[in-house]
């Protein structure tokens, strides 16, 4: 019996047992759709994060104070103008800028009260984060600004499909209790930043004011929350980061490479967990295939006996059942991959991220489904191929 005859008979056999074939197909389809959808979503999430981290800048280093273990009176060290001066003189440093960040303020617009973080920066920030601080409307802050502010896209337009509530030229009064006293600061919106993204350390939800204005409002002087550093080239980032830590005590550094390493570790764990869950679905489908094909062997005892009686070999019978498993795997895997891609696209659009379907992933899923079906069908196929034709015909 040639391969074409085996393939034709396997397709005819599956057609005669449509209901059981459909059950096997649905089991494989669900498992493959789960695997495909989860992997596509995770890959899309990784791409989103990488794009947003790229906004941070491959040549950018953030320097921040860490715990001062050598002093019993201070919990954390501080960064001051001396540290800024030392960093600025390190070979390879192109720009260094102090900043204050993440102190919440209240403001009321059109009768609604909002709470968001306000940060204080110098004009050097915009040279360091040339992509992060792209202006959608108006202009960026300058050295001479005092009561001006730049706002993130989500502050200008809090609702995705709503109308902007703040535009360039509008006045914004922020409030905050400082040292037990309720303080107010009147600002003029001079710019709205381009929307950055979901995962980045973006300025979407920030109110940005000049450094000296921030200092006066919060009563801060002589120290900074962090220092942003721009390095001449990506090849010198690690070298400059190490020298910063050597020259300054009790400071930490954060770079895009460090962030990506952490992201890979987290997403690797997520992939493993979700892959295990999806793998269980395929295992259940495999058990169903074993059960269905075993029952099929029992039902087709007479057919198998007749085939052997007219000259079919054990290998022909084995290949017949294996080919049925292959057909189930190919169809189930292909339909599952398509369903998984579609499902991931729908869910990604709903939660506001993206999916990353690919032909390679689809081929991998189909191959995995075929292997699962063949492995599941090996025992029933072997059992069918070893039936004695006389005993098979007598049993009927």
ChimeraX attribute file (.defattr): number of C-alpha atoms within 10 A of each C-alpha:
attribute: neighborCount
match mode: 1-to-1
recipient: residues
	/A:1	12
	/A:2	7
	/A:3	12
	/A:4	9
	/A:5	11
	/A:6	20
	/A:7	19
	/A:8	13
	/A:9	16
	/A:10	21
	/A:11	15
	/A:12	13
	/A:13	17
	/A:14	17
	/A:15	13
	/A:16	11
	/A:17	11
	/A:18	12
	/A:19	11
	/A:20	18
	/A:21	21
	/A:22	15
	/A:23	15
	/A:24	25
	/A:25	23
	/A:26	19
	/A:27	22
	/A:28	34
	/A:29	29
	/A:30	22
	/A:31	27
	/A:32	32
	/A:33	28
	/A:34	26
	/A:35	26
	/A:36	30
	/A:37	27
	/A:38	23
	/A:39	24
	/A:40	25
	/A:41	24
	/A:42	21
	/A:43	18
	/A:44	20
	/A:45	19
	/A:46	21
	/A:47	16
	/A:48	19
	/A:49	20
	/A:50	19
	/A:51	15
	/A:52	19
	/A:53	23
	/A:54	18
	/A:55	21
	/A:56	23
	/A:57	20
	/A:58	17
	/A:59	23
	/A:60	26
	/A:61	25
	/A:62	19
	/A:63	25
	/A:64	18
	/A:65	19
	/A:66	16
	/A:67	15
	/A:68	16
	/A:69	12
	/A:70	10
	/A:71	10
	/A:72	7
	/A:73	8
	/A:74	11
	/A:75	12
	/A:76	13
	/A:77	18
	/A:78	20
	/A:79	22
	/A:80	16
	/A:81	13
	/A:82	11
	/A:83	18
	/A:84	20
	/A:85	11
	/A:86	13
	/A:87	27
	/A:88	17
	/A:89	12
	/A:90	15
	/A:91	13
	/A:92	17
	/A:93	21
	/A:94	16
	/A:95	18
	/A:96	25
	/A:97	22
	/A:98	24
	/A:99	18
	/A:100	22
	/A:101	17
	/A:102	13
	/A:103	13
	/A:104	15
	/A:105	18
	/A:106	16
	/A:107	17
	/A:108	13
	/A:109	12
	/A:110	7
	/A:111	7
	/A:112	7
	/A:113	9
	/A:114	13
	/A:115	14
	/A:116	15
	/A:117	15
	/A:118	22
	/A:119	20
	/A:120	23
	/A:121	23
	/A:122	21
	/A:123	16
	/A:124	19
	/A:125	22
	/A:126	17
	/A:127	15
	/A:128	23
	/A:129	18
	/A:130	14
	/A:131	15
	/A:132	25
	/A:133	23
	/A:134	17
	/A:135	19
	/A:136	14
	/A:137	15
	/A:138	15
	/A:139	16
	/A:140	21
	/A:141	23
	/A:142	13
	/A:143	12
	/A:144	9
	/A:145	17
	/A:146	16
	/A:147	18
	/A:148	22
	/A:149	27
	/A:150	27
	/A:151	26
	/A:152	24
	/A:153	23
	/A:154	19
	/A:155	22
	/A:156	21
	/A:157	16
	/A:158	17
	/A:159	11
	/A:160	8
	/A:161	7
	/A:162	8
	/A:163	10
	/A:164	14
	/A:165	13
	/A:166	19
	/A:167	18
	/A:168	17
	/A:169	13
	/A:170	11
	/A:171	17
	/A:172	19
	/A:173	14
	/A:174	20
	/A:175	18
	/A:176	18
	/A:177	12
	/A:178	12
	/A:179	9
	/A:180	7
	/A:181	8
	/A:182	9
	/A:183	13
	/A:184	16
	/A:185	15
	/A:186	12
	/A:187	18
	/A:188	18
	/A:189	24
	/A:190	21
	/A:191	25
	/A:192	29
	/A:193	27
	/A:194	20
	/A:195	18
	/A:196	21
	/A:197	18
	/A:198	13
	/A:199	15
	/A:200	18
	/A:201	14
	/A:202	20
	/A:203	25
	/A:204	24
	/A:205	20
	/A:206	22
	/A:207	24
	/A:208	27
	/A:209	26
	/A:210	24
	/A:211	20
	/A:212	17
	/A:213	18
	/A:214	23
	/A:215	17
	/A:216	10
	/A:217	14
	/A:218	14
	/A:219	10
	/A:220	12
	/A:221	11
	/A:222	10
	/A:223	18
	/A:224	23
	/A:225	17
	/A:226	22
	/A:227	24
	/A:228	23
	/A:229	29
	/A:230	26
	/A:231	25
	/A:232	16
	/A:233	13
	/A:234	13
	/A:235	12
	/A:236	14
	/A:237	23
	/A:238	16
	/A:239	13
	/A:240	21
	/A:241	23
	/A:242	12
	/A:243	14
	/A:244	20
	/A:245	15
	/A:246	11
	/A:247	13
	/A:248	15
	/A:249	16
	/A:250	18
	/A:251	20
	/A:252	17
	/A:253	20
	/A:254	14
	/A:255	20
	/A:256	20
	/A:257	16
	/A:258	10
	/A:259	14
	/A:260	16
	/A:261	10
	/A:262	12
	/A:263	16
	/A:264	13
	/A:265	11
	/A:266	11
	/A:267	15
	/A:268	13
	/A:269	12
	/A:270	15
	/A:271	18
	/A:272	11
	/A:273	12
	/A:274	17
	/A:275	17
	/A:276	13
	/A:277	15
	/A:278	21
	/A:279	16
	/A:280	13
	/A:281	20
	/A:282	25
	/A:283	16
	/A:284	13
	/A:285	26
	/A:286	23
	/A:287	16
	/A:288	19
	/A:289	28
	/A:290	22
	/A:291	15
	/A:292	17
	/A:293	24
	/A:294	18
	/A:295	13
	/A:296	18
	/A:297	19
	/A:298	14
	/A:299	12
	/A:300	16
	/A:301	21
	/A:302	19
	/A:303	15
	/A:304	23
	/A:305	23
	/A:306	16
	/A:307	16
	/A:308	20
	/A:309	15
	/A:310	9
	/A:311	10
	/A:312	15
	/A:313	15
	/A:314	20
	/A:315	13
	/A:316	19
	/A:317	23
	/A:318	21
	/A:319	21
	/A:320	24
	/A:321	26
	/A:322	25
	/A:323	23
	/A:324	25
	/A:325	29
	/A:326	23
	/A:327	20
	/A:328	26
	/A:329	28
	/A:330	23
	/A:331	18
	/A:332	28
	/A:333	32
	/A:334	22
	/A:335	21
	/A:336	30
	/A:337	30
	/A:338	18
	/A:339	19
	/A:340	27
	/A:341	26
	/A:342	18
	/A:343	20
	/A:344	25
	/A:345	20
	/A:346	13
	/A:347	15
	/A:348	19
	/A:349	12
	/A:350	10
	/A:351	8
	/A:352	9
	/A:353	19
	/A:354	22
	/A:355	26
	/A:356	19
	/A:357	22
	/A:358	12
	/A:359	9
	/A:360	9
	/A:361	17
	/A:362	21
	/A:363	15
	/A:364	15
	/A:365	24
	/A:366	23
	/A:367	17
	/A:368	17
	/A:369	30
	/A:370	22
	/A:371	16
	/A:372	22
	/A:373	32
	/A:374	24
	/A:375	16
	/A:376	22
	/A:377	26
	/A:378	18
	/A:379	16
	/A:380	22
	/A:381	27
	/A:382	17
	/A:383	15
	/A:384	24
	/A:385	24
	/A:386	14
	/A:387	18
	/A:388	16
	/A:389	20
	/A:390	13
	/A:391	12
	/A:392	19
	/A:393	16
	/A:394	11
	/A:395	10
	/A:396	11
